[in-house]
Amino acid sequence: MRFIQEFRENDHIIDHYLCKSKQSLKTRTGKTYFSLKLQDKTGIIDGKVWEVTRDIQNFDEKDFIKIDGLVLTYQNDLQIKINRIRRSAPGEYAPIDYIPQTDKDIATMYDKLQQFVKSITNPYLHKLLENMLTNNPTVAKTFQNHSAAKNMHHNFLGGLLEHTLCVTEICEFLAPRYKHVNRDLLITTAILHDLGKIYELSPFPENDYTDDGHLLGHIVMCAEMISREADSIEGFPKRLKSLVIHSILSHHGEYEYGSPKLPKIIEAYILHFADNADAKLKMFEDSLNELNPKTQWSPYNKLLNRNITDSAYSPPIHEEE
């Protein structure tokens, strides 16, 4: 199989891919064309069907399809001009090849996260984490195999766990370096901050927004989950519950980024920065994986608003004429 990560300009591709999205659009002259996003476990690429002929057989979004096309460069990004399409038949593809997944060991990451849970000394916060994650096998399994996003960062199997662990480790590093930080509160909210994503996004291979994901979003859903669980724990302090939920509601940092509240306690502010840092650095890392072998610069990253290169790259030395 030719994986998307291996595509280069002018490659002729005949292979099977997941049609992640399909749009029927019009050119300026009114001609119908299809705009697709094709996915395998190594990435996603745009595909364009400019000529909708008999060679473009009927297919739908989320279908596995066999394509015949040519890889081109458009606005510094690779895309495929597709000439032929048909639905893939069962047995022609292995579904595991179309599910992007973490390159880290899931069991090891989950064990590290559980060590953080065990380190919480506040009995109410410890019980909250155990009830919501450790002692809930359905949630724990889903959490370990879920993505953290549809497109932006950690959008692969195990991505939610990888992101959560990294955010928790950053918070653990920062907690003793500033006064007034309640370490148990910070670590608890770091572990829980994105738990609502198991309901916001559907499982792979779709990895798309659910109805509740569209209508509510993971921040609201997580806050509701915490509220219900805290209410079930006898004697859970009302102010502590409010502080936990506030950290969840404010962890995107700004109203324009989806936070219903701005961070108003130091723990919430640290959580916001840890979450933002890991997300942005993962985007950087992903861009470094897409370096153009000729120029050693990545395609333009619209989310980071820049092209990216690797500081370890040493350009060839040309002697002056």
C-alpha positions as CSV (number, residue, x, y, z in Angstrom):
1,M,0.0,0.0,0.0
2,R,1.2,3.5,-0.8
3,F,0.7,5.6,2.4
4,I,-0.1,9.3,2.2
5,Q,3.0,10.2,4.2
6,E,5.1,8.8,1.3
7,F,3.4,10.8,-1.5
8,R,5.6,13.0,-3.6
9,E,4.7,15.4,-6.4
10,N,4.0,13.6,-9.8
11,D,3.4,10.2,-8.1
12,H,0.7,8.1,-9.8
13,I,-1.5,6.6,-7.1
14,I,-3.7,3.6,-7.5
15,D,-4.8,2.4,-4.1
16,H,-7.5,2.3,-1.4
17,Y,-8.2,5.1,1.0
18,L,-10.9,6.2,3.5
19,C,-13.1,9.0,2.1
20,K,-13.1,11.1,5.2
21,S,-15.2,13.9,3.6
22,K,-16.9,14.6,0.3
23,Q,-18.3,17.9,-1.0
24,S,-20.0,18.5,-4.3
25,L,-19.0,22.0,-5.4
26,K,-19.2,24.3,-8.4
27,T,-16.5,26.0,-10.4
28,R,-16.8,29.7,-11.3
29,T,-18.3,28.5,-14.6
30,G,-20.9,26.4,-12.9
31,K,-19.3,23.0,-13.5
32,T,-19.7,20.4,-10.8
33,Y,-16.6,18.9,-9.1
34,F,-15.9,16.9,-6.0
35,S,-13.6,18.0,-3.2
36,L,-12.5,15.0,-1.0
37,K,-10.3,14.4,2.0
38,L,-8.6,11.0,1.9
39,Q,-7.2,9.3,5.0
40,D,-4.9,6.5,6.0
41,K,-3.0,5.9,9.2
42,T,-0.2,8.3,8.2
43,G,-2.3,11.4,7.3
44,I,-5.0,13.2,5.3
45,I,-4.7,14.6,1.8
46,D,-7.1,16.7,-0.3
47,G,-8.4,15.1,-3.5
48,K,-10.1,16.8,-6.4
49,V,-12.4,15.2,-9.0
50,W,-12.6,17.8,-11.8
51,E,-14.3,15.6,-14.4
52,V,-17.3,13.7,-13.0
53,T,-17.5,11.0,-15.6
54,R,-18.6,7.3,-15.7
55,D,-15.2,6.5,-14.2
56,I,-16.3,8.2,-11.0
57,Q,-18.6,5.5,-9.6
58,N,-21.1,6.2,-6.9
59,F,-19.6,6.5,-3.4
60,D,-20.3,8.3,-0.1
61,E,-18.5,10.0,2.7
62,K,-16.9,7.5,5.1
63,D,-16.7,4.8,2.4
64,F,-13.4,3.1,1.6
65,I,-12.7,3.9,-2.1
66,K,-10.1,2.8,-4.7
67,I,-8.7,5.8,-6.5
68,D,-6.5,6.4,-9.6
69,G,-4.9,9.8,-9.5
70,L,-1.9,12.0,-9.8
71,V,-0.2,13.9,-6.9
72,L,0.2,17.6,-7.6
73,T,1.3,20.6,-5.6
74,Y,-1.3,23.4,-5.0
75,Q,-0.4,26.5,-2.9
76,N,2.5,24.6,-1.4
77,D,0.4,21.6,-0.3
78,L,0.1,18.2,-2.0
79,Q,-3.2,17.1,-3.3
80,I,-4.5,14.4,-5.7
81,K,-6.1,15.0,-9.0
82,I,-8.4,11.9,-9.2
83,N,-9.5,10.4,-12.5
84,R,-11.2,7.2,-11.4
85,I,-13.0,6.1,-8.2
86,R,-14.9,3.0,-7.1
87,R,-16.0,1.7,-3.8
88,S,-13.6,-0.7,-2.2
89,A,-14.8,-4.3,-1.7
90,P,-14.5,-6.1,1.6
91,G,-11.1,-7.8,1.8
92,E,-9.4,-5.4,-0.5
93,Y,-8.1,-3.3,2.5
94,A,-7.1,-3.7,6.1
95,P,-9.0,-1.3,8.3
96,I,-6.1,-0.9,10.7
97,D,-4.2,0.8,7.9
98,Y,-6.6,3.7,8.0
99,I,-6.6,4.5,11.7
100,P,-3.7,6.9,12.6
101,Q,-2.3,6.0,16.0
102,T,0.2,7.1,18.6
103,D,3.8,5.9,18.2
104,K,4.0,5.6,22.0
105,D,2.9,2.6,24.1
106,I,-0.7,3.1,25.3
107,A,-0.3,0.8,28.3
108,T,2.8,2.6,29.5
109,M,1.2,6.0,29.2
110,Y,-1.9,4.9,31.0
111,D,0.1,3.4,33.8
112,K,2.0,6.8,34.2
113,L,-1.3,8.6,34.3
114,Q,-2.6,6.2,37.0
115,Q,0.5,7.0,39.1
116,F,-0.6,10.6,39.1
117,V,-4.1,9.6,40.2
118,K,-2.5,7.6,43.1
119,S,-0.4,10.7,44.1
120,I,-3.5,12.8,44.9
121,T,-3.8,13.2,48.6
122,N,-7.0,15.1,48.8
123,P,-9.6,12.4,49.5
124,Y,-12.4,14.0,47.5
125,L,-10.3,14.7,44.4
126,H,-8.8,11.2,44.6
127,K,-12.3,9.7,44.8
128,L,-13.4,11.8,41.9
129,L,-10.6,10.6,39.7
130,E,-11.1,7.0,40.7
131,N,-14.9,7.1,40.0
132,M,-14.6,8.9,36.7
133,L,-11.6,7.1,35.2
134,T,-9.8,4.3,37.2
135,N,-12.9,2.4,38.4
136,N,-14.9,2.9,35.2
137,P,-13.7,0.3,32.7
138,T,-15.8,1.5,29.8
139,V,-14.6,5.1,30.1
140,A,-11.0,4.0,30.8
141,K,-10.9,1.9,27.6
142,T,-12.5,4.5,25.5
143,F,-10.2,7.2,26.9
144,Q,-7.1,5.2,26.0
145,N,-8.1,4.6,22.4
146,H,-9.6,8.0,21.6
147,S,-8.3,11.0,19.7
148,A,-7.9,14.5,21.2
149,A,-9.2,16.3,18.1
150,K,-10.8,15.9,14.7
151,N,-8.0,17.8,12.8
152,M,-5.8,20.1,14.9
153,H,-3.6,18.1,17.2
154,H,-3.3,14.5,18.5
155,N,-6.0,13.5,16.0
156,F,-5.1,9.8,16.2
157,L,-5.9,6.6,18.2
158,G,-4.3,7.2,21.7
159,G,-4.0,10.9,21.1
160,L,-6.3,11.9,23.9
161,L,-4.2,9.8,26.4
162,E,-0.9,11.1,25.0
163,H,-2.1,14.7,25.2
164,T,-3.6,14.3,28.7
165,L,-0.4,12.7,30.0
166,C,1.8,15.5,28.6
167,V,-0.4,18.2,29.9
168,T,-0.4,16.5,33.4
169,E,3.4,16.3,33.3
170,I,3.8,19.9,32.4
171,C,1.5,20.9,35.3
172,E,3.5,18.7,37.6
173,F,6.7,20.5,36.5
174,L,5.1,23.9,37.0
175,A,3.2,23.3,40.3
176,P,6.1,23.7,42.8
177,R,7.6,26.7,41.0
178,Y,4.9,29.2,41.9
179,K,3.3,30.2,45.2
180,H,-0.3,29.5,46.0
181,V,-0.7,26.5,43.7
182,N,-2.8,23.7,45.0
183,R,-1.0,20.8,43.3
184,D,-3.8,18.2,43.9
185,L,-6.4,20.6,42.2
186,L,-4.1,21.3,39.3
187,I,-3.2,17.6,38.6
188,T,-6.8,16.5,39.0
189,T,-8.0,19.1,36.4
190,A,-5.1,18.3,34.1
191,I,-6.2,14.6,34.0
192,L,-9.9,15.4,33.5
193,H,-9.7,18.5,31.3
194,D,-10.5,16.8,28.0
195,L,-12.4,13.8,29.2
196,G,-15.5,15.1,27.5
197,K,-13.9,14.4,24.2
198,I,-14.8,10.7,24.4
199,Y,-18.4,11.9,23.8
200,E,-17.6,14.9,21.6
201,L,-15.9,12.8,18.9
202,S,-17.0,9.5,17.4
203,P,-14.7,6.5,17.4
204,F,-12.3,5.8,14.5
205,P,-12.3,5.5,11.6
206,E,-14.9,8.4,11.5
207,N,-13.4,10.5,14.3
208,D,-16.0,13.2,13.6
209,Y,-18.2,15.4,15.8
210,T,-21.2,13.7,17.4
211,D,-24.5,15.5,17.8
212,D,-23.6,16.4,21.4
213,G,-20.2,17.4,20.2
214,H,-21.8,19.9,17.8
215,L,-24.5,21.1,20.3
216,L,-22.6,21.1,23.6
217,G,-18.8,20.5,23.1
218,H,-16.3,18.7,25.3
219,I,-15.9,21.6,27.8
220,V,-19.6,21.7,28.8
221,M,-19.9,17.9,28.7
222,C,-16.9,17.4,31.0
223,A,-18.2,20.0,33.5
224,E,-21.5,18.2,33.6
225,M,-19.7,14.9,34.1
226,I,-17.7,16.3,37.0
227,S,-20.7,17.9,38.6
228,R,-22.7,14.7,38.6
229,E,-19.8,12.6,40.0
230,A,-19.0,15.2,42.7
231,D,-22.6,15.2,43.8
232,S,-22.5,11.4,44.2
233,I,-19.5,11.6,46.6
234,E,-20.7,12.2,50.2
235,G,-19.4,15.4,51.7
236,F,-17.7,16.7,48.5
237,P,-17.0,20.4,49.3
238,K,-19.1,22.8,47.3
239,R,-16.3,25.3,46.7
240,L,-13.8,22.5,45.7
241,K,-16.4,21.3,43.2
242,S,-16.7,24.9,41.8
243,L,-12.9,25.2,41.5
244,V,-12.6,22.0,39.6
245,I,-15.4,22.9,37.2
246,H,-14.0,26.4,36.8
247,S,-10.7,25.0,35.7
248,I,-12.4,22.9,33.1
249,L,-14.6,25.7,31.8
250,S,-11.7,28.1,31.5
251,H,-8.9,25.8,30.1
252,H,-9.1,27.2,26.6
253,G,-8.1,30.5,28.1
254,E,-10.1,33.0,26.1
255,Y,-13.8,33.5,25.1
256,E,-12.9,33.4,21.4
257,Y,-11.3,30.0,21.8
258,G,-14.4,28.5,23.3
259,S,-13.9,29.0,27.1
260,P,-17.1,30.0,28.8
261,K,-15.0,31.6,31.6
262,L,-11.6,33.2,31.8
263,P,-9.1,31.5,34.2
264,K,-9.5,33.2,37.6
265,I,-7.3,31.0,39.8
266,I,-3.7,30.2,39.3
267,E,-4.3,26.5,38.8
268,A,-6.7,27.2,35.9
269,Y,-4.2,29.6,34.4
270,I,-1.4,27.0,34.5
271,L,-3.7,24.3,33.0
272,H,-4.6,26.7,30.2
273,F,-0.9,27.3,29.3
274,A,0.0,23.6,29.6
275,D,-2.9,22.6,27.4
276,N,-2.1,25.3,24.8
277,A,1.7,24.5,24.9
278,D,1.2,20.8,24.2
279,A,-1.3,21.4,21.4
280,K,0.8,24.0,19.6
281,L,4.1,22.0,20.0
282,K,2.4,18.9,18.6
283,M,1.4,21.0,15.6
284,F,5.0,22.0,15.3
285,E,6.1,18.4,15.5
286,D,3.6,17.3,12.9
287,S,4.8,20.1,10.5
288,L,8.4,19.0,11.0
289,N,7.3,15.5,9.8
290,E,6.0,17.1,6.6
291,L,9.2,18.9,5.5
292,N,9.7,19.2,1.8
293,P,12.8,17.1,1.1
294,K,14.0,19.6,-1.5
295,T,13.7,22.8,0.6
296,Q,13.6,21.4,4.1
297,W,10.6,23.7,4.8
298,S,7.1,22.5,5.7
299,P,4.0,23.5,3.8
300,Y,2.4,26.7,5.2
301,N,0.7,25.8,8.5
302,K,-2.6,27.8,8.6
303,L,-3.1,27.1,12.3
304,L,0.3,28.3,13.3
305,N,0.4,31.0,10.5
306,R,3.9,30.1,9.4
307,N,6.2,27.7,7.5
308,I,8.5,25.6,9.7
309,T,12.0,24.1,9.3
310,D,14.2,21.9,11.4
311,S,17.0,23.6,13.3
312,A,19.1,20.4,13.0
313,Y,19.1,20.7,9.2
314,S,22.5,21.7,7.7
315,P,22.2,23.1,4.2
316,P,24.9,22.1,1.7
317,I,27.8,24.5,1.5
318,H,28.4,26.0,-1.9
319,E,31.8,27.4,-2.6
320,E,31.9,31.0,-3.9
321,E,32.7,31.3,-7.6
